[in-house]
């Protein structure tokens, strides 16, 4: 496995690049906007295709690189389902898997620092975001933080992992790069408490200043979605109520870009074809599945996904590949359901 830990000295943020092999698919965790050029360079050097980019939570001390990475690589952006961010490509819930070629993560809901905080678990390591830090824990005094919820995330979830589990946090302010669950149990001063009330008292008495970037970072990070209105201005979008009449039509191929676990959890538009977004480039090439479908002059491709972000990127790619009749459903199946569109499971 390829694994790189990268550091932003301004915000003291760690970002992580993972891939199963050189020349394969990659994912990133907690990218920083100002470092995106460096990430792109590293991806080129290692011959990697960025498929997914994850934020462990809505950050208050830096502007996320999710949007910039999406715009430059067409990767899938991922956050927890509790996130209030306007649009990400995929929202995960506790226990769901996030996988790419050679890498598999489990999403673990660990609220407390914020109400949308997640950790991401592999067999030998956990990316703990701001929930569990090296010899510390995430502050709980803003963004719907809750010291009681954090105590449960720590003692009920993370600290129950095997002692040898490596801990890779989203931040460190002392120069430490990695720890283990066993070390943190033994030496983390905030974890040497006898009760939840003692932990709450500690966290409520910190009285820390707000992060310097908070007033800029939080509003910016709440609006990272692809501007679907731009796709609409080009005439490549269908509002959900417009798309309702397409179900069952022989001249329409409804293309579901979500992954199988999303289809299972959220349902699908009747008659739609599963063609997960990570295979889009292959499917649009000559001989590819979607290219063959579009070869029928009487057939029009209509893409959809969870929230419209992947389908907006897909219709743009299809147009660039010469499929001028391709369209997408704005807002994805989320908007489709709100428009009372039919769904099958």
SEZALO-821487 format. One record per residue (C-alpha): x, y, z; residue number from 1; residue in three letters. Coordinates in pm, 1 decimal. Layout:
BEGIN
@px X	py Y	pz Z	pos NUM	code Ala
...
END
This chain:
BEGIN
@px 0.0	py 0.0	pz 0.0	pos 1	code Unk
@px 112.3	py 354.2	pz -74.8	pos 2	code Unk
@px 70.4	py 581.9	pz 226.4	pos 3	code Unk
@px 177.4	py 944.2	pz 257.7	pos 4	code Unk
@px 126.0	py 1179.1	pz 552.4	pos 5	code Unk
@px 147.1	py 1545.7	pz 450.9	pos 6	code Unk
@px 158.5	py 1849.8	pz 675.9	pos 7	code Unk
@px 29.0	py 2205.4	pz 644.2	pos 8	code Unk
@px 239.4	py 2419.1	pz 878.6	pos 9	code Unk
@px -8.5	py 2709.6	pz 885.5	pos 10	code Unk
@px -302.0	py 2513.3	pz 1027.5	pos 11	code Unk
@px -97.7	py 2219.5	pz 1163.0	pos 12	code Unk
@px -319.3	py 1988.5	pz 955.8	pos 13	code Unk
@px -225.3	py 1637.2	pz 850.5	pos 14	code Unk
@px -358.9	py 1516.1	pz 515.5	pos 15	code Unk
@px -328.8	py 1156.0	pz 405.4	pos 16	code Unk
@px -288.9	py 995.2	pz 63.8	pos 17	code Unk
@px -364.0	py 623.0	pz 29.3	pos 18	code Unk
@px -346.7	py 389.4	pz -268.2	pos 19	code Unk
@px -328.3	py 16.1	pz -318.1	pos 20	code Unk
@px -47.1	py 32.4	pz -571.3	pos 21	code Unk
@px 155.2	py 263.7	pz -788.2	pos 22	code Unk
@px -43.3	py 341.7	pz -1101.4	pos 23	code Unk
@px -375.8	py 267.2	pz -933.0	pos 24	code Unk
@px -660.1	py 447.1	pz -761.3	pos 25	code Unk
@px -606.0	py 679.8	pz -466.1	pos 26	code Unk
@px -800.6	py 858.0	pz -196.2	pos 27	code Unk
@px -718.1	py 1154.4	pz 24.5	pos 28	code Unk
@px -827.1	py 1242.7	pz 376.3	pos 29	code Unk
@px -854.5	py 1603.8	pz 502.2	pos 30	code Unk
@px -690.8	py 1792.3	pz 213.1	pos 31	code Unk
@px -597.3	py 2160.5	pz 258.9	pos 32	code Unk
@px -674.4	py 2408.5	pz -19.3	pos 33	code Unk
@px -330.3	py 2571.5	pz -24.6	pos 34	code Unk
@px -161.7	py 2231.3	pz -71.5	pos 35	code Unk
@px -368.0	py 2113.6	pz -368.0	pos 36	code Unk
@px -90.2	py 2184.9	pz -620.7	pos 37	code Unk
@px 143.6	py 1965.4	pz -416.1	pos 38	code Unk
@px -113.4	py 1686.1	pz -399.0	pos 39	code Unk
@px -162.6	py 1699.8	pz -776.2	pos 40	code Unk
@px 213.1	py 1684.9	pz -829.9	pos 41	code Unk
@px 243.3	py 1381.5	pz -600.9	pos 42	code Unk
@px -42.1	py 1205.6	pz -776.7	pos 43	code Unk
@px 137.3	py 1257.2	pz -1108.2	pos 44	code Unk
@px 469.6	py 1138.0	pz -967.4	pos 45	code Unk
@px 313.5	py 819.1	pz -831.5	pos 46	code Unk
@px 94.2	py 771.8	pz -1140.6	pos 47	code Unk
@px -220.7	py 769.0	pz -927.2	pos 48	code Unk
@px -580.0	py 852.5	pz -1014.5	pos 49	code Unk
@px -756.1	py 1033.8	pz -730.1	pos 50	code Unk
@px -1097.3	py 870.3	pz -697.3	pos 51	code Unk
@px -1221.6	py 994.4	pz -358.0	pos 52	code Unk
@px -1142.9	py 1280.2	pz -120.5	pos 53	code Unk
@px -1276.0	py 1274.5	pz 235.8	pos 54	code Unk
@px -1315.9	py 1534.6	pz 509.0	pos 55	code Unk
@px -1344.1	py 1391.2	pz 858.6	pos 56	code Unk
@px -1559.7	py 1690.9	pz 959.8	pos 57	code Unk
@px -1629.9	py 2054.7	pz 872.1	pos 58	code Unk
@px -1299.9	py 2223.0	pz 951.1	pos 59	code Unk
@px -1275.4	py 2559.8	pz 1127.6	pos 60	code Unk
@px -901.0	py 2625.9	pz 1096.4	pos 61	code Unk
@px -841.5	py 2590.3	pz 722.7	pos 62	code Unk
@px -1030.9	py 2587.4	pz 394.3	pos 63	code Unk
@px -1077.7	py 2235.3	pz 268.6	pos 64	code Unk
@px -922.0	py 2118.2	pz -55.1	pos 65	code Unk
@px -1221.2	py 1897.6	pz -141.7	pos 66	code Unk
@px -1373.3	py 2137.1	pz -393.7	pos 67	code Unk
@px -1045.7	py 2216.8	pz -568.5	pos 68	code Unk
@px -950.4	py 1849.5	pz -592.6	pos 69	code Unk
@px -1294.3	py 1767.0	pz -732.9	pos 70	code Unk
@px -1264.6	py 2041.8	pz -994.5	pos 71	code Unk
@px -915.7	py 1933.4	pz -1102.1	pos 72	code Unk
@px -949.9	py 1554.1	pz -1084.6	pos 73	code Unk
@px -1329.1	py 1490.0	pz -1098.6	pos 74	code Unk
@px -1294.9	py 1286.7	pz -778.5	pos 75	code Unk
@px -1585.6	py 1192.9	pz -551.7	pos 76	code Unk
@px -1609.0	py 1412.7	pz -241.5	pos 77	code Unk
@px -1712.7	py 1236.3	pz 79.1	pos 78	code Unk
@px -1837.1	py 1348.2	pz 421.1	pos 79	code Unk
@px -2063.1	py 1209.4	pz 690.7	pos 80	code Unk
@px -2439.8	py 1226.1	pz 647.6	pos 81	code Unk
@px -2467.1	py 1472.6	pz 938.9	pos 82	code Unk
@px -2261.0	py 1735.0	pz 757.2	pos 83	code Unk
@px -2435.3	py 2063.2	pz 678.9	pos 84	code Unk
@px -2207.9	py 2131.6	pz 380.6	pos 85	code Unk
@px -2413.1	py 2232.3	pz 77.6	pos 86	code Unk
@px -2316.1	py 1951.8	pz -158.5	pos 87	code Unk
@px -2074.5	py 1662.4	pz -144.8	pos 88	code Unk
@px -2083.6	py 1369.4	pz -384.8	pos 89	code Unk
@px -2132.3	py 1101.1	pz -121.8	pos 90	code Unk
@px -2259.0	py 1113.5	pz 235.3	pos 91	code Unk
@px -2173.0	py 812.7	pz 450.8	pos 92	code Unk
@px -2323.2	py 684.3	pz 772.0	pos 93	code Unk
@px -2177.7	py 490.5	pz 1063.6	pos 94	code Unk
@px -2052.0	py 147.4	pz 957.4	pos 95	code Unk
@px -2052.1	py 210.0	pz 582.0	pos 96	code Unk
@px -1747.2	py 120.7	pz 374.7	pos 97	code Unk
@px -1550.9	py 355.1	pz 151.8	pos 98	code Unk
@px -1339.2	py 161.6	pz -90.4	pos 99	code Unk
@px -1113.2	py 208.9	pz -386.5	pos 100	code Unk
@px -886.3	py -42.0	pz -556.4	pos 101	code Unk
@px -672.3	py -196.2	pz -280.0	pos 102	code Unk
@px -796.6	py 26.9	pz 5.8	pos 103	code Unk
@px -1103.5	py -18.8	pz 225.0	pos 104	code Unk
@px -1213.7	py 213.6	pz 506.8	pos 105	code Unk
@px -1497.3	py 185.5	pz 756.9	pos 106	code Unk
@px -1676.8	py 507.3	pz 849.5	pos 107	code Unk
@px -1709.9	py 541.2	pz 1227.4	pos 108	code Unk
@px -1936.2	py 819.3	pz 1355.5	pos 109	code Unk
@px -1742.6	py 991.8	pz 1635.7	pos 110	code Unk
@px -1925.5	py 1317.8	pz 1721.3	pos 111	code Unk
@px -1821.0	py 1555.4	pz 1995.3	pos 112	code Unk
@px -1563.5	py 1788.3	pz 1843.4	pos 113	code Unk
@px -1835.9	py 1870.8	pz 1590.9	pos 114	code Unk
@px -2166.7	py 1700.5	pz 1530.1	pos 115	code Unk
@px -2046.3	py 1578.6	pz 1188.0	pos 116	code Unk
@px -1715.4	py 1423.8	pz 1299.3	pos 117	code Unk
@px -1618.6	py 1084.9	pz 1159.9	pos 118	code Unk
@px -1316.2	py 862.4	pz 1198.4	pos 119	code Unk
@px -1210.5	py 620.4	pz 926.3	pos 120	code Unk
@px -1085.7	py 276.2	pz 1019.3	pos 121	code Unk
@px -856.2	py 26.2	pz 850.9	pos 122	code Unk
@px -745.1	py -304.9	pz 1003.7	pos 123	code Unk
@px -421.9	py -157.8	pz 1141.5	pos 124	code Unk
@px -494.4	py 215.6	pz 1174.9	pos 125	code Unk
@px -756.8	py 478.8	pz 1237.9	pos 126	code Unk
@px -776.5	py 828.6	pz 1092.8	pos 127	code Unk
@px -931.0	py 995.9	pz 1394.3	pos 128	code Unk
@px -990.9	py 1347.7	pz 1262.7	pos 129	code Unk
@px -1007.5	py 1593.0	pz 1553.0	pos 130	code Unk
@px -1180.6	py 1348.5	pz 1786.6	pos 131	code Unk
@px -867.8	py 1176.2	pz 1919.3	pos 132	code Unk
@px -542.9	py 1369.2	pz 1895.0	pos 133	code Unk
@px -197.0	py 1262.8	pz 2005.2	pos 134	code Unk
@px -200.9	py 1323.3	pz 2381.8	pos 135	code Unk
@px -512.9	py 1533.1	pz 2343.5	pos 136	code Unk
@px -873.1	py 1540.0	pz 2221.0	pos 137	code Unk
@px -1069.2	py 1778.5	pz 2003.1	pos 138	code Unk
@px -1220.2	py 2088.6	pz 2161.6	pos 139	code Unk
@px -1598.0	py 2079.4	pz 2196.1	pos 140	code Unk
@px -1694.8	py 2446.3	pz 2230.4	pos 141	code Unk
@px -1820.4	py 2531.9	pz 1878.5	pos 142	code Unk
@px -1988.4	py 2382.8	pz 1566.4	pos 143	code Unk
@px -2237.7	py 2186.5	pz 1776.0	pos 144	code Unk
@px -1959.8	py 2031.2	pz 1980.0	pos 145	code Unk
@px -2059.7	py 1823.8	pz 2280.8	pos 146	code Unk
@px -1816.2	py 1691.6	pz 2545.5	pos 147	code Unk
@px -2057.6	py 1414.4	pz 2645.5	pos 148	code Unk
@px -2083.5	py 1294.9	pz 2287.0	pos 149	code Unk
@px -1704.8	py 1309.6	pz 2252.9	pos 150	code Unk
@px -1658.1	py 1102.9	pz 2569.6	pos 151	code Unk
@px -1882.0	py 834.3	pz 2419.4	pos 152	code Unk
@px -1695.1	py 852.0	pz 2086.0	pos 153	code Unk
@px -1364.9	py 807.5	pz 2267.5	pos 154	code Unk
@px -1446.2	py 555.3	pz 2537.8	pos 155	code Unk
@px -1731.0	py 380.5	pz 2359.1	pos 156	code Unk
@px -1573.0	py 353.2	pz 2012.7	pos 157	code Unk
@px -1210.2	py 449.3	pz 1951.3	pos 158	code Unk
@px -1051.7	py 330.1	pz 2275.1	pos 159	code Unk
@px -1213.2	py -10.4	pz 2227.3	pos 160	code Unk
@px -997.4	py -69.0	pz 1920.6	pos 161	code Unk
@px -694.9	py -301.9	pz 1960.9	pos 162	code Unk
@px -405.3	py -138.5	pz 2145.4	pos 163	code Unk
@px -170.9	py -173.9	pz 1848.0	pos 164	code Unk
@px -404.8	py 27.1	pz 1620.2	pos 165	code Unk
@px -213.0	py 323.5	pz 1477.9	pos 166	code Unk
@px -368.8	py 665.3	pz 1538.6	pos 167	code Unk
@px -336.7	py 923.7	pz 1262.2	pos 168	code Unk
@px -510.3	py 1250.4	pz 1363.9	pos 169	code Unk
@px -611.4	py 1548.9	pz 1152.8	pos 170	code Unk
@px -389.3	py 1785.9	pz 1353.0	pos 171	code Unk
@px -86.4	py 1798.9	pz 1575.6	pos 172	code Unk
@px 68.1	py 2110.8	pz 1728.8	pos 173	code Unk
@px 377.4	py 1954.2	pz 1886.8	pos 174	code Unk
@px 539.3	py 1771.2	pz 1597.3	pos 175	code Unk
@px 412.2	py 1419.9	pz 1673.0	pos 176	code Unk
@px 308.1	py 1222.9	pz 1365.2	pos 177	code Unk
@px 151.2	py 898.1	pz 1486.6	pos 178	code Unk
@px 47.6	py 721.0	pz 1804.4	pos 179	code Unk
@px -139.2	py 403.9	pz 1899.6	pos 180	code Unk
@px -460.9	py 336.2	pz 2083.3	pos 181	code Unk
@px -259.0	py 172.8	pz 2363.0	pos 182	code Unk
@px -35.3	py 477.9	pz 2404.0	pos 183	code Unk
@px -330.8	py 713.9	pz 2414.9	pos 184	code Unk
@px -510.1	py 501.6	pz 2673.3	pos 185	code Unk
@px -201.6	py 508.3	pz 2891.1	pos 186	code Unk
@px -57.8	py 855.3	pz 2841.2	pos 187	code Unk
@px -322.0	py 1092.6	pz 2703.0	pos 188	code Unk
@px -395.1	py 1324.0	pz 2999.9	pos 189	code Unk
@px -754.8	py 1389.6	pz 2892.5	pos 190	code Unk
@px -830.6	py 1019.0	pz 2897.1	pos 191	code Unk
@px -721.4	py 962.8	pz 3257.0	pos 192	code Unk
@px -1068.7	py 1041.2	pz 3388.4	pos 193	code Unk
@px -1290.9	py 833.8	pz 3612.1	pos 194	code Unk
@px -1627.8	py 948.0	pz 3473.9	pos 195	code Unk
@px -1803.8	py 1127.4	pz 3192.4	pos 196	code Unk
@px -1873.4	py 1420.7	pz 3425.3	pos 197	code Unk
@px -1501.7	py 1463.4	pz 3495.4	pos 198	code Unk
@px -1432.2	py 1467.5	pz 3121.0	pos 199	code Unk
@px -1708.6	py 1725.3	pz 3065.0	pos 200	code Unk
@px -1564.7	py 1945.6	pz 3339.0	pos 201	code Unk
@px -1219.2	py 1933.1	pz 3177.9	pos 202	code Unk
@px -1349.3	py 2022.6	pz 2831.9	pos 203	code Unk
@px -1577.6	py 2299.7	pz 2957.9	pos 204	code Unk
@px -1292.9	py 2467.6	pz 3145.3	pos 205	code Unk
@px -1047.0	py 2495.1	pz 2853.0	pos 206	code Unk
@px -1155.0	py 2847.7	pz 2741.5	pos 207	code Unk
@px -951.6	py 2836.2	pz 2420.7	pos 208	code Unk
@px -946.3	py 3122.5	pz 2168.7	pos 209	code Unk
@px -1124.2	py 3058.4	pz 1839.6	pos 210	code Unk
@px -909.1	py 2934.0	pz 1550.8	pos 211	code Unk
@px -764.7	py 3228.2	pz 1357.9	pos 212	code Unk
@px -925.7	py 3115.0	pz 1031.2	pos 213	code Unk
@px -1262.8	py 3025.2	pz 1179.4	pos 214	code Unk
@px -1461.7	py 3321.6	pz 1046.0	pos 215	code Unk
@px -1330.7	py 3254.8	pz 694.9	pos 216	code Unk
@px -1294.7	py 2877.0	pz 692.4	pos 217	code Unk
@px -1634.8	py 2769.0	pz 822.3	pos 218	code Unk
@px -1845.3	py 2970.3	pz 571.4	pos 219	code Unk
@px -1613.6	py 2866.4	pz 287.9	pos 220	code Unk
@px -1625.6	py 2501.1	pz 389.2	pos 221	code Unk
@px -2004.9	py 2505.7	pz 406.9	pos 222	code Unk
@px -2023.3	py 2592.4	pz 36.1	pos 223	code Unk
@px -1798.3	py 2354.1	pz -155.7	pos 224	code Unk
@px -2052.8	py 2206.6	pz -396.4	pos 225	code Unk
@px -2007.1	py 2203.6	pz -770.2	pos 226	code Unk
@px -2210.2	py 2486.0	pz -920.2	pos 227	code Unk
@px -2487.0	py 2280.6	pz -1076.5	pos 228	code Unk
@px -2647.3	py 2601.0	pz -1199.1	pos 229	code Unk
@px -2358.1	py 2639.1	pz -1444.7	pos 230	code Unk
@px -2438.6	py 2297.4	pz -1591.3	pos 231	code Unk
@px -2803.7	py 2404.0	pz -1609.4	pos 232	code Unk
@px -2710.3	py 2725.4	pz -1792.4	pos 233	code Unk
@px -2545.7	py 2514.2	pz -2058.5	pos 234	code Unk
@px -2874.8	py 2330.9	pz -2108.6	pos 235	code Unk
@px -2745.6	py 1998.2	pz -1977.2	pos 236	code Unk
@px -2970.1	py 1963.8	pz -1671.8	pos 237	code Unk
@px -3319.3	py 1839.8	pz -1600.6	pos 238	code Unk
@px -3510.9	py 1944.1	pz -1290.9	pos 239	code Unk
@px -3656.4	py 1642.7	pz -1106.4	pos 240	code Unk
@px -4013.3	py 1730.0	pz -1206.1	pos 241	code Unk
@px -3899.6	py 1744.1	pz -1570.1	pos 242	code Unk
@px -3735.6	py 1403.3	pz -1536.0	pos 243	code Unk
@px -4042.5	py 1232.7	pz -1387.0	pos 244	code Unk
@px -4185.3	py 1165.5	pz -1731.6	pos 245	code Unk
@px -3872.1	py 983.9	pz -1849.3	pos 246	code Unk
@px -3924.1	py 666.0	pz -1647.1	pos 247	code Unk
@px -4003.5	py 372.3	pz -1872.8	pos 248	code Unk
@px -3937.3	py 551.7	pz -2199.6	pos 249	code Unk
@px -3755.6	py 339.6	pz -2457.9	pos 250	code Unk
@px -3552.8	py 635.2	pz -2583.7	pos 251	code Unk
@px -3407.8	py 715.5	pz -2239.2	pos 252	code Unk
@px -3124.8	py 534.8	pz -2058.7	pos 253	code Unk
@px -3123.3	py 641.0	pz -1694.1	pos 254	code Unk
@px -2769.6	py 596.5	pz -1565.4	pos 255	code Unk
@px -2719.4	py 559.0	pz -1188.5	pos 256	code Unk
@px -2366.2	py 669.9	pz -1099.6	pos 257	code Unk
@px -2384.9	py 573.1	pz -731.1	pos 258	code Unk
@px -2207.0	py 276.7	pz -578.4	pos 259	code Unk
@px -2391.7	py -47.3	pz -495.4	pos 260	code Unk
@px -2416.2	py 24.3	pz -122.0	pos 261	code Unk
@px -2579.0	py 360.7	pz -199.1	pos 262	code Unk
@px -2835.8	py 199.6	pz -428.9	pos 263	code Unk
@px -2913.7	py -54.7	pz -161.4	pos 264	code Unk
@px -2955.6	py 209.0	pz 110.9	pos 265	code Unk
@px -3130.2	py 481.8	pz -90.7	pos 266	code Unk
@px -3317.1	py 291.0	pz -358.6	pos 267	code Unk
@px -3304.0	py 362.1	pz -731.8	pos 268	code Unk
@px -3513.1	py 514.8	pz -1007.8	pos 269	code Unk
@px -3707.8	py 231.3	pz -1176.2	pos 270	code Unk
@px -3535.3	py 90.6	pz -1483.0	pos 271	code Unk
@px -3206.2	py 271.7	pz -1424.0	pos 272	code Unk
@px -2874.0	py 114.2	pz -1514.9	pos 273	code Unk
@px -2598.6	py 91.5	pz -1253.7	pos 274	code Unk
@px -2271.8	py 238.5	pz -1384.9	pos 275	code Unk
@px -2069.8	py 358.0	pz -1080.9	pos 276	code Unk
@px -1896.1	py 690.3	pz -1129.9	pos 277	code Unk
@px -1536.8	py 561.1	pz -1077.6	pos 278	code Unk
@px -1576.8	py 362.4	pz -1404.5	pos 279	code Unk
@px -1704.2	py 665.6	pz -1598.2	pos 280	code Unk
@px -1393.6	py 723.5	pz -1809.1	pos 281	code Unk
@px -1381.2	py 357.5	pz -1917.8	pos 282	code Unk
@px -1754.1	py 357.0	pz -1991.6	pos 283	code Unk
@px -1728.2	py 666.9	pz -2210.9	pos 284	code Unk
@px -1434.4	py 541.9	pz -2418.0	pos 285	code Unk
@px -1494.7	py 379.4	pz -2758.9	pos 286	code Unk
@px -1629.0	py 34.0	pz -2685.5	pos 287	code Unk
@px -1733.0	py 133.9	pz -2335.3	pos 288	code Unk
@px -2075.7	py 51.0	pz -2198.3	pos 289	code Unk
@px -2214.4	py 404.5	pz -2205.7	pos 290	code Unk
@px -2057.6	py 482.2	pz -2542.9	pos 291	code Unk
@px -2229.8	py 175.2	pz -2687.1	pos 292	code Unk
@px -2564.2	py 281.0	pz -2538.2	pos 293	code Unk
@px -2525.0	py 630.3	pz -2682.9	pos 294	code Unk
@px -2441.1	py 485.5	pz -3025.1	pos 295	code Unk
@px -2814.5	py 435.3	pz -3073.4	pos 296	code Unk
@px -2923.7	py 770.3	pz -3226.1	pos 297	code Unk
@px -3266.6	py 726.3	pz -3066.5	pos 298	code Unk
@px -3123.9	py 680.9	pz -2716.2	pos 299	code Unk
@px -3041.5	py 963.0	pz -2475.4	pos 300	code Unk
@px -2831.4	py 919.2	pz -2158.7	pos 301	code Unk
@px -2964.2	py 1080.6	pz -1840.8	pos 302	code Unk
@px -2728.1	py 1060.6	pz -1544.9	pos 303	code Unk
@px -2816.9	py 1079.1	pz -1177.5	pos 304	code Unk
@px -2642.0	py 1022.1	pz -846.1	pos 305	code Unk
@px -2706.8	py 1100.2	pz -478.9	pos 306	code Unk
@px -2707.9	py 1482.4	pz -481.5	pos 307	code Unk
@px -2628.6	py 1580.3	pz -840.2	pos 308	code Unk
@px -2255.6	py 1641.3	pz -806.9	pos 309	code Unk
@px -2126.2	py 1324.9	pz -971.1	pos 310	code Unk
@px -2390.3	py 1347.1	pz -1243.1	pos 311	code Unk
@px -2295.9	py 1710.0	pz -1315.0	pos 312	code Unk
@px -1935.4	py 1602.7	pz -1365.1	pos 313	code Unk
@px -2047.3	py 1302.5	pz -1568.7	pos 314	code Unk
@px -2263.4	py 1501.9	pz -1809.4	pos 315	code Unk
@px -1976.3	py 1746.1	pz -1857.5	pos 316	code Unk
@px -1744.7	py 1454.7	pz -1938.5	pos 317	code Unk
@px -2002.7	py 1300.8	pz -2171.2	pos 318	code Unk
@px -2045.8	py 1629.1	pz -2356.9	pos 319	code Unk
@px -1666.8	py 1656.2	pz -2393.0	pos 320	code Unk
@px -1667.2	py 1302.1	pz -2533.5	pos 321	code Unk
@px -1914.9	py 1408.5	pz -2801.9	pos 322	code Unk
@px -2237.7	py 1276.3	pz -2646.8	pos 323	code Unk
@px -2429.3	py 1597.0	pz -2704.2	pos 324	code Unk
@px -2768.9	py 1461.6	pz -2599.5	pos 325	code Unk
@px -2652.6	py 1361.1	pz -2248.4	pos 326	code Unk
@px -2827.3	py 1526.7	pz -1953.4	pos 327	code Unk
@px -2832.5	py 1493.0	pz -1575.0	pos 328	code Unk
@px -3096.0	py 1520.5	pz -1302.4	pos 329	code Unk
@px -3027.0	py 1818.8	pz -1078.7	pos 330	code Unk
@px -3003.7	py 1736.2	pz -709.6	pos 331	code Unk
@px -2981.8	py 1361.1	pz -766.5	pos 332	code Unk
@px -3207.7	py 1102.6	pz -607.9	pos 333	code Unk
@px -3235.2	py 1325.8	pz -302.6	pos 334	code Unk
@px -3421.9	py 1586.3	pz -510.4	pos 335	code Unk
@px -3603.0	py 1311.4	pz -703.4	pos 336	code Unk
@px -3755.6	py 1178.9	pz -381.1	pos 337	code Unk
@px -3858.6	py 1529.4	pz -275.3	pos 338	code Unk
@px -4038.0	py 1560.5	pz -609.9	pos 339	code Unk
@px -4226.9	py 1235.8	pz -526.1	pos 340	code Unk
@px -4045.3	py 1041.1	pz -796.2	pos 341	code Unk
@px -4085.8	py 661.7	pz -783.8	pos 342	code Unk
@px -3808.3	py 458.8	pz -617.8	pos 343	code Unk
@px -3745.8	py 86.0	pz -612.9	pos 344	code Unk
@px -3529.9	py -111.4	pz -370.0	pos 345	code Unk
END
